[in-house]
Amino acid sequence: MNENENLVPKRRFKEFINTGTWEQRKLEDLGSFKNGMNFDKSAMGHGHPFINLQNIFGKTVVDDKDLGLAVSSEKQRNEYNLLKGDILFIRSSVKPEGVGEAALVPKNFENTTFSGFIIRFRPHITIDDEFKRVIFATKTVRNQIMALATSSANTNINQISLGKIIIELPELSEQSKIGNLFKQLDNAIALHQRKLDKAKELKSAYLSEMFPAEGERKPKRRFAGFTDDWEQRKLGEESIIVAGGDVDKTKVLKSGKYPVLANALTNDGIFGYYEDDYRIEAPAVTVTGRGDVGYAKARKTNFTPVVRLLAVKSEHDVDFLEVAINNHKTIVESTGVPQLTAPQLSNYNIYFPSFEEERKIGAFFKHLDDNIVLHQHQLEKLQNIKQAYLNKMLI
């Protein structure tokens, strides 16, 4: 294989397919580095703006919404200035994965300096800003950084090590196309993340108002026509609770009629399927006994629970019961590995309204949960698309 073939991405915009290979360069050949300022405690909290770790950590663009303040001279503000297109690297981090995280400076920051825990990289050649934002967050660059980092109380990286980082650069026009594509993807991901967060916040707000507060017998918010007090009862008095058991693995299929449900949240807890057998007749509710302890899920298909998964059978509406159990404060009395047993779940004190009100509340929260799941799926789809493009469009 020709060595240059490794410098051509698997996927390119059609206008660049025959434009040749990308160029491999070390950061030390592309620009200069500078460590940030170390401030005395007496200088903090007043003065001029400065960039600190929280403005970078977990971000690809410097967040300037909540800048700190520190006293600095005019000379220092000129020496430690921040210009559009600079890249800020985290020099030292308590969390190993935080070291070397990079964020783009999106504009000129007037009279602003940056922390001594940060290293500024200022390119001496023109590199597209959005391309920079993407390239420094790739696994290829992150792996290099982690290999060059050193550990003591914190995980650290210095200018010399950052200078050894190798990146691959196409021509500026191709950089721009790639950067713009990922900007659009990231904007779409951010939009769906906001929608997901808003949907979760909405559900949380309704939970606080549509179930009685401690010591109360009526919720603050109700559907029209319902005024009666709710009644508190132990879950074990209102249902039959069954602990899951071992499964016959010789009968478990990848697809089938009746799901075999594990004590897990991924893939809806589905371990496999039985073709012609089940243990619990739907409708019922499953509750996790280990791991994410106390997570309830309404089940509307006959199923078989495995070890550490609890099944709740009752005459109550399963969608309501799912919400009521999840809204209950989980109390784990066992020592060692946290777990929830059938007797412990039986002692849950649950407030119950009339069945008709249960049904309305259950349907209402199911709609909210379906909306949350929809946004989660859309978000995951976009994240997968982005990752696929990262794997194929960058070297």
C-alpha positions, 0 to 999 in steps of 0.5 A, a space after each residue: 500500500 502506498 504510504 500516501 493512501 493513509 492520508 486520504 479519508 474514506 469519504 470526501 465531498 465529490 469536488 475533492 475526490 481527486 485533489 490529492 492527499 492531506 498534509 501531516 503536520 505537527 502542532 509545533 510547526 503550525 503555531 505557538 503555545 503560551 501558558 496562562 496566568 497564575 493569579 493570587 487569591 487576592 486578585 480573584 473576584 474583581 478586575 478584568 475577565 479571565 477564562 478558567 477551566 469551567 469555560 472549557 471543560 466538556 466544551 468545544 467552544 469557549 463558553 463566555 457566559 460566566 467568566 471569572 474576574 481577576 486583576 491584571 495589568 494592561 501589559 498582561 492583558 496584551 501578553 495573555 490576550 485571546 484572539 478569534 481562532 485561538 485554541 485553549 487546551 486544559 493543561 492540568 486536570 484532576 480527571 485524567 480525561 479532562 487533560 488536553 481538552 480543547 476549545 475554540 476561541 470564537 471571537 476576540 475577547 477584549 481585555 481578557 486573560 486565561 488561567 495558568 491551568 490552560 495553554 493557548 495555541 495560536 496558529 501561524 497559518 490559516 486553518 478553518 475555525 470549525 475544522 479546528 474545533 472538530 479535529 482537536 476533539 477526535 479520538 486520534 488527537 485525544 489518544 495522542 494527548 493521553 499518551 503524552 500526558 503525565 500523572 501526579 496528583 493531577 494529569 498534566 500536559 505541557 507545551 512541548 508534548 502538545 507540540 508533538 501532536 500530529 494532525 492531518 490537514 486538507 486544503 483550506 476549502 475542504 477544511 471549510 466544507 468539513 467544518 461546516 458539515 459538523 457545525 450543522 450536525 452539532 447545532 442539530 444535536 444541541 437543538 434535540 438535546 435542549 428539547 430532550 432536557 425541556 421534556 424531562 423538566 416538564 415531566 419533573 414539574 408535573 410529577 411534583 404537582 400531580 402526586 400528593 406531597 408528603 403528608 398530603 392526600 390530594 395533589 396540587 394539580 388534577 384532571 377536571 372532575 376529580 376531588 376525592 382524597 387519595 389513599 395511602 397503601 402498602 404496595 404489597 397489600 395491593 399487588 403480588 410481587 414475584 422475584 425473577 429466576 433462572 432462565 433456560 438458556 437453551 430456549 432463549 431466542 434472538 426473536 420470538 413471542 414472549 420477551 425474557 427480561 433482565 435486570 437492565 435498562 438497556 434495550 428495554 431490559 430484553 435478554 431474549 425471547 421464548 417462543 411459547 412460554 412465559 412466567 408473568 401474564 401482562 399487564 404488569 410492572 417490572 422493577 429492577 433489584 440491582 444496578 439502577 435499583 428501583 426502576 419501574 417499567 410497565 409491561 403489556 406483553 407476557 414475559 419472563 423475569 430473570 434473577 434480580 428483576 421483580 414483577 408486580 401484578 395488581 388490578 391498578 393501571 400499569 402506566 400509573 403504577 410505573 410512575 408511582 413506583 418511580 416517583 417513590 424514594 427508593 430505600 435500600 436497606 441491604 449492606 454491600 451491593 445495593 439491591 431491592 428485594 420483594 419484601 422491601 418493595 412490598 413496604 413501599 407506601 403508595 398513594 392511590 386515587 380512583 381507578 379512573 383518575 389512575 388511568 388518566 394520570 397513567 396515560 398522561 405520563 405515558 405520553 410524556 415518556 413517549 415524547 422523551 423517548 422520541 427525542 432520545 432516539 432522534 438525539 442518538 441517531 444524530 450522534 451516530 451519524 456524526 460519529 460515522 462521518 468522523 470515522 470516514 471524513 477525517 484521518 
